[in-house]
Amino acid sequence: MSIKIVAQNKKARYEYHILETWEAGLVLQGTEVKSLRAGKANLKDSYARLYNGEVFLHNCHISPYEKGTHSNHDPERVRKLLLNKREIHKLMGSVEEKGLTLVAMKLYFKNGRAKIEIGLARGKKLHDKREDIAKRDAKREMDRITKRGRE
């Protein structure tokens, strides 16, 4: 199984507690696929919303294809996500009841098909973010000390 990562939302794990993740297909136009293959995508503020039993991706920026003609796509257009009905119902229940958010985590090609990983997330408070930074710094310091010990 070949996976080629196009874009990642690195801030998502910093800003949110990720409770669950799903893999979804994307409904794309031809020039969008060509732009993705060139790695021209940004998931920085991307999120998913539910409308009428369907899931849509918002704020995902896929740059226009350089060699595209007048039929080039809108970079910020809303894109439909492809999920099973069972998965959509589970997402609907979680988002409506608990006040959780669907955040775009990773955009990639899997076996030649564009996929997106969306995460069911709860926003972090400031003290949670500080705690994560402290843990990361402590781990970095431990790695530095163990590396010096081996030399």
Phi, psi and omega in degrees: 000116182263129179236127177240111182283129180263312181210149177230147176259089185290334181285342185301314181288338177280319184277336188227154166273118181270118184269319182209153176233150176228151174256129181229150173277166180238143172268112185236159171268166184302316182289335177293320179297317180296320177295319179296318179299331177277356178081025184261069179219154180219125181253016190313305182245030185282143177210164179245149178228155178255128175226125174048044178075016177232156182249133181234143180263128181245153175061022174270118183263115173246112185301148177298146180291129185301321183263014180287160180257208179296342181270018179296154185275163173280124186298329185255017185294156178281131183244140180279140176256144182256111178227160175291154180301321180297317179294320180297317179296320178296317178296317180302315179298315182294315184291319183286316185286311190263356180069037179268167182242153173256117184246137176284126184257312188210141176240127186206168173255129178234116183053040176083000181248138179286129180229155175228140176260119178250145182242138173278117192229152173240133182298143178270150173273168183300319182293329176295319180295318179297321179297317178297319179296318179297318178297316180297317179295319179296319179296319179297318179295318178297318178298321180295318181293316179293327179292319178295324181294329181281337185281000000 
